[in-house]
């Protein structure tokens, strides 16, 4: 492929990450991916033609990336372009899907699978089947809000009924939906259950990663959402063993933000870097199931690391986002430790650096085990050692409920050097 130093991505998948589909974009090793991303969960969830729960960018081929390598993704910048969005807790509408409302929507009247839709009016009955004019949305809200942002995109405020309905009349404009996105804007529903609530803005990417080794709905490319694919009745049903082909690109970890570095496994030639599902803000856990999906402009720089054989992503958060116990030690702290060592006739101290392993699974316990096992396998150490280091020098943090965590701890520099990551980690934390 003709790889370029910078690629500008403005096309989206139909919700399926398919390793068999030829990649339209190619970037050089060390180059940049600049993308205009489409909103994540809710817009695609009320657009039955999309088959994955999200509308992520088409994957980018990274020159030189082979199966077994890793791709280092530096998140250079994230900029929100939406003026407003809507979100809330969801409830599937029975009779409007076959096994999975994110993937296999059907019209309850004409039985068309993944039908095209038209918008008629506003409110939760505004999404109609293009074939038979039936209300077709596979999801409704249980409790929801519309939120608008200030010009600097630093503060959000949830709106009252009148303001929400004004935005609903021209949803694509207020959400700045990219031109090639086909999703229905969720602000069309005009929810207003929680008006006049302020919220700080801190954007991040809910989807960032590499293409899985088998065709997979984008929102299900993780160990928790992927459970819905096991023995599913639709075209993308898989076995439990086949779920290992995932790459955990759908993390919803709020630390995947500007300044962070994500190291992703390569399971198909070229890696296939994709992104989307930008959120304006989210606390740990995304406990409502959804948060503030927005459009935005993202700048990534990518670099290939050979023969890494990762089982899942590794995250190097910005230092501010590290757990207290996993922050790099100051010179004053090191001096105090040396004094203790001298007292006990010890000559050496471990030089330690932060690292964070992403774990996913059917629930938080399984995700934690998965993250610890990935860390142990990567460094060729035992899980009990990971447990001890994460206990006194780190933390287990929830990315998404029910089953995404980060296992963060300080690791000896010798471990990182053996895996070729020491320079990268030291650069990230200015050590």
C-alpha positions in Angstrom: 0.0 0.0 0.0 1.1 3.6 -0.6 1.7 4.7 3.0 1.9 8.4 3.7 3.4 10.4 6.6 0.0 11.7 7.6 -3.4 10.3 6.8 -6.7 12.1 7.2 -9.5 9.7 8.0 -13.1 10.7 7.5 -14.8 7.4 6.6 -16.5 5.0 9.0 -17.4 1.3 9.3 -20.9 0.0 9.3 -20.2 -1.1 12.9 -18.2 -4.2 12.0 -14.4 -4.5 12.3 -13.6 -6.9 9.5 -9.9 -8.1 9.1 -10.8 -9.5 5.6 -11.8 -6.0 4.3 -9.0 -4.2 2.5 -7.8 -1.1 4.4 -8.4 2.2 2.6 -5.8 4.2 4.6 -2.1 3.5 5.2 0.4 5.5 7.3 4.1 5.2 7.6 5.8 3.9 10.8 6.2 7.0 12.9 3.5 8.9 11.0 0.3 10.6 12.1 -3.4 9.7 11.9 -5.8 12.7 12.0 -9.4 11.8 12.2 -12.8 13.5 12.5 -14.6 11.0 14.7 -18.4 10.4 14.9 -20.3 10.2 18.2 -20.3 6.8 19.8 -23.0 4.8 21.6 -26.3 6.4 21.4 -26.4 7.7 17.8 -25.5 4.3 16.4 -27.8 2.6 18.9 -30.8 4.3 17.3 -29.6 3.7 13.8 -30.5 0.1 13.0 -28.4 0.1 9.8 -25.3 0.1 11.9 -24.3 -3.3 13.1 -21.9 -2.7 16.0 -23.2 -0.2 18.5 -20.7 2.4 17.4 -19.5 4.1 14.2 -15.7 4.0 14.4 -13.3 5.2 11.7 -12.2 2.8 9.0 -9.0 1.0 10.1 -5.6 2.4 9.1 -2.8 0.1 7.8 0.5 0.9 9.6 3.5 0.2 7.4 5.7 -2.6 8.8 3.3 -3.9 11.4 3.1 -7.7 11.4 1.1 -10.2 13.5 2.9 -10.4 16.9 4.2 -6.8 16.8 2.7 -3.9 18.8 1.7 -0.4 17.7 2.5 2.4 20.0 -0.2 5.1 19.8 0.7 8.6 21.1 -2.5 10.6 21.7 -1.3 14.0 20.6 -4.6 15.9 20.8 -8.3 15.5 21.3 -10.7 18.3 20.4 -14.4 18.3 20.8 -16.4 19.8 17.9 -20.0 19.1 19.1 -21.9 22.0 20.7 -24.3 19.6 22.5 -25.1 15.9 22.9 -27.5 13.7 24.8 -27.1 10.5 26.9 -28.5 8.4 29.6 -29.3 4.9 30.8 -30.8 2.5 28.2 -33.5 -0.1 27.9 -33.8 -2.4 24.8 -37.2 -2.4 23.1 -38.3 -6.1 22.8 -39.3 -7.3 19.4 -37.0 -4.9 17.5 -33.8 -7.1 17.4 -32.7 -10.6 16.9 -30.6 -11.7 19.9 -28.6 -8.4 20.3 -30.1 -4.8 19.9 -26.6 -3.4 19.2 -26.0 -5.7 16.3 -29.1 -7.3 14.8 -31.9 -4.7 14.8 -35.1 -5.7 12.9 -38.3 -3.9 12.0 -41.2 -5.5 13.9 -43.6 -4.9 11.1 -41.8 -5.6 7.8 -39.1 -7.8 9.4 -36.3 -6.0 7.5 -32.9 -6.7 9.1 -30.8 -3.6 9.9 -33.3 -1.3 8.0 -32.5 2.2 6.8 -34.4 4.9 8.8 -35.8 8.4 8.5 -36.3 10.9 11.2 -39.8 12.3 11.6 -40.2 15.0 14.3 -38.5 14.7 17.7 -38.8 12.5 20.7 -38.2 8.8 21.3 -40.6 7.8 18.5 -38.9 9.9 15.8 -36.9 7.1 14.2 -38.9 5.3 11.5 -38.3 2.4 9.2 -37.7 3.7 5.7 -39.6 0.7 4.3 -42.8 0.8 6.2 -42.7 3.9 8.3 -42.8 2.1 11.7 -41.2 3.4 14.9 -38.1 1.3 14.9 -35.5 2.4 17.5 -34.0 -0.7 19.3 -33.3 1.4 22.5 -35.1 3.9 24.6 -33.9 5.9 27.6 -34.9 5.1 31.2 -33.4 8.4 32.5 -31.5 10.8 30.3 -30.4 14.4 29.6 -29.3 16.8 26.9 -26.1 18.7 27.7 -24.6 21.8 26.0 -21.0 23.0 26.2 -19.3 26.4 26.5 -17.3 27.7 23.6 -14.0 26.7 25.2 -15.3 23.1 25.7 -14.4 23.2 29.4 -17.9 23.0 31.0 -21.2 21.4 30.2 -24.7 22.1 31.5 -27.7 19.9 31.2 -30.7 21.6 29.6 -34.4 22.0 30.3 -37.2 20.8 28.0 -37.4 23.9 25.9 -33.7 24.0 25.2 -33.5 20.3 24.5 -36.3 20.4 22.0 -34.6 23.4 20.2 -31.5 21.3 19.8 -33.5 18.3 18.7 -34.8 20.1 15.7 -31.3 20.3 14.1 -29.4 17.5 15.7 -26.6 17.0 13.2 -25.8 20.7 13.3 -25.5 20.8 17.1 -23.6 17.5 17.3 -21.3 18.5 14.3 -21.9 14.9 13.0 -19.2 14.2 10.3 -20.5 14.3 6.7 -20.0 10.6 6.0 -21.5 9.4 9.2 -25.0 7.8 8.8 -26.0 7.8 12.4 -29.2 9.5 13.7 -28.3 12.2 16.2 -29.4 11.2 19.7 -30.3 14.7 20.6 -33.4 14.1 18.4 -34.9 12.4 21.5 -34.7 15.7 23.4 -34.2 14.1 26.9 -34.4 16.5 29.8 -34.7 14.5 33.0 -31.8 16.2 34.8 -31.7 19.9 33.9 -29.3 22.5 35.3 -26.5 20.1 36.2 -23.0 21.3 35.7 -20.2 18.9 34.6 -16.5 19.4 33.9 -15.3 18.5 30.4 -12.3 16.2 30.0 -12.5 14.4 26.7 -11.1 10.9 25.9 -11.6 8.1 23.4 -13.9 5.2 24.4 -12.7 3.3 21.3 -9.0 3.2 20.3 -7.2 0.1 19.2 -6.3 -2.4 16.5 -8.4 -4.7 14.3 -9.4 -8.0 15.8 -8.4 -11.3 14.1 -12.0 -12.1 13.1 -15.0 -10.0 12.0 -16.5 -8.5 15.2 -19.0 -5.7 16.0 -16.9 -2.8 17.2 -18.6 -2.2 20.5 -18.1 -5.9 21.3 -14.4 -5.9 20.8 -13.8 -6.4 24.6 -14.1 -9.2 27.1 -17.3 -7.9 28.7 -19.4 -6.8 25.7 -17.9 -9.7 23.7 -19.9 -12.1 26.0 -23.0 -11.2 24.0 -21.4 -12.7 20.9 -20.9 -16.2 22.4 -23.4 -18.5 20.8 -25.4 -15.5 19.5 -28.0 -16.3 16.9 -26.9 -13.6 14.4 -24.1 -13.6 11.8 -21.4 -12.6 14.3 -22.0 -15.3 16.9 -18.7 -16.9 18.1 -17.5 -19.5 20.6 -15.8 -18.5 23.9 -12.5 -19.5 22.5 -12.9 -17.3 19.4 -13.4 -14.3 21.7 -9.6 -14.5 22.2 -9.3 -12.9 18.7 -10.4 -9.6 20.2 -8.0 -6.7 20.7 -10.0 -4.8 23.4 -10.2 -1.6 21.5 -13.5 -0.7 23.2 -12.3 0.2 26.7 -14.1 3.3 27.8 -11.1 4.0 30.1 -11.2 7.7 30.9 -7.4 7.8 31.1 -7.1 7.2 27.3 -6.9 10.9 26.8 -4.6 13.6 25.3 -1.0 12.9 26.4 -1.5 9.2 27.1 0.2 6.4 25.2 -1.5 3.2 24.3 0.4 0.1 23.2 -1.8 -2.2 21.2 -1.4 -5.8 20.0 -1.2 -6.5 16.3 -3.4 -9.4 15.2 -3.7 -8.7 11.5 -1.1 -7.5 9.0 -0.9 -3.7 9.2 -2.6 -3.6 12.6 -5.6 -1.7 11.4 -5.7 1.3 13.9 -9.2 2.6 14.4 -10.8 5.1 16.8 -14.1 6.7 17.9 -16.6 6.9 20.7 -15.2 10.2 22.0 -16.7 11.2 25.3 -16.8 14.7 26.8 -16.5 13.4 30.4 -16.8 10.2 32.4 -16.1 9.0 35.9 -14.5 5.6 36.5 -16.8 2.8 35.5 -19.2 4.6 33.1 -21.8 3.3 35.5 -24.8 4.6 33.6 -23.7 2.4 30.7 -23.3 5.5 28.5 -21.9 9.0 28.7 -21.6 12.1 26.6 -20.8 11.0 23.1 -19.4 13.8 20.9 -17.8 14.5 17.6 -14.2 15.5 17.5 -10.8 15.9 15.9 -8.0 13.6 17.0 -4.3 13.5 16.2 -2.4 10.3 16.8 1.2 9.3 16.2 1.9 5.6 15.6 5.1 3.6 15.9 5.7 -0.1 15.4 7.4 -2.3 18.1 8.6 -5.6 16.7 7.9 -9.0 18.3 6.0 -7.8 21.4 3.3 -10.6 21.4 0.9 -8.6 23.6 -2.3 -10.3 24.8 -4.0 -7.0 25.3 -3.4 -3.2 25.4 -0.9 -1.5 27.7 -1.6 2.0 28.8 0.8 4.7 29.9 -1.5 7.4 31.3 -0.5 11.0 31.8 1.2 11.2 35.2 -1.7 13.1 36.8 -3.9 10.1 36.1 -1.6 7.5 37.8 -2.8 6.2 41.2 -1.0 7.8 44.1 1.0 4.7 44.9 2.1 4.2 41.3 3.5 7.7 40.7 7.2 7.8 40.0 9.2 8.5 43.2 10.7 11.9 43.7 14.4 12.4 44.5 13.6 13.2 48.1 11.6 9.9 48.4 14.5 8.0 46.9 16.9 9.6 49.4 14.7 8.5 52.3 14.6 4.9 50.9 18.4 4.9 50.6 18.6 5.9 54.3 16.5 2.9 55.2 18.6 0.6 53.0 21.8 1.9 54.7 20.3 1.2 58.1 19.8 -2.4 57.1 23.1 -2.9 55.3 21.4 -3.0 51.9 23.4 -1.6 48.9 20.8 -1.4 46.1 17.3 -0.1 45.4 15.0 -1.1 42.6 14.5 1.7 40.0 10.8 1.6 39.3 8.5 2.9 36.6 4.7 3.0 36.1 2.9 0.7 33.7 -0.8 -0.2 33.3 -2.3 -3.4 31.8 -5.8 -3.4 30.5 -7.9 -6.5 31.5 -11.3 -7.4 30.3 -13.8 -10.1 31.1 -17.4 -11.1 31.8 -17.3 -9.2 35.1 -14.9 -7.1 37.1 -13.4 -10.1 38.9 -12.6 -11.9 35.6 -11.3 -8.6 34.1 -8.9 -8.2 37.1 -7.6 -11.7 36.7 -7.2 -11.2 33.0 -5.2 -8.0 33.5 -2.9 -9.6 36.1 -2.3 -12.6 33.9 -1.5 -10.4 31.0 1.0 -8.5 33.1 2.6 -11.7 34.5 2.8 -13.3 31.0 4.4 -10.2 29.5 7.1 -9.9 32.1 7.5 -13.6 32.6 6.7 -13.3 36.3 4.1 -14.9 38.6 0.6 -13.5 39.1 1.3 -13.3 42.9 4.2 -11.0 42.2 1.8 -8.8 40.1 -0.7 -8.9 43.0 1.9 -7.7 45.5 3.3 -5.0 43.3 -0.2 -3.7 42.4 -1.1 -3.7 46.1 1.8 -1.7 47.5 2.8 0.2 44.4 -0.4 0.5 42.3 -4.1 0.0 42.0 -6.9 -1.8 40.3 -9.1 0.8 38.6 -12.4 0.3 36.8 -12.5 1.3 33.2 -16.0 0.2 32.4 -18.5 -1.7 34.5 -19.1 -4.6 34.1 -15.8 -5.9 32.9 -12.9 -3.5 32.0 -10.1 -2.7 34.4 -6.5 -1.4 34.5 -3.9 -3.1 36.6 -1.4 -0.4 37.4 1.9 -0.8 39.3 5.5 0.3 39.5 7.7 -2.2 37.8 11.6 -2.6 37.9 13.4 -0.9 35.1 15.1 -4.2 34.3 11.7 -5.7 33.4 10.9 -2.9 31.0 14.4 -3.0 29.5 14.1 -6.7 28.7 10.8 -6.0 26.8 12.1 -2.9 24.9 9.8 -0.5 26.7 12.2 1.3 29.1 13.0 4.3 26.9 9.3 4.8 26.0 8.2 4.8 29.7 11.0 7.0 30.8 10.2 9.5 28.0 6.5 9.5 29.0 7.3 10.2 32.7 10.4 12.3 32.2 12.5 9.9 34.3 
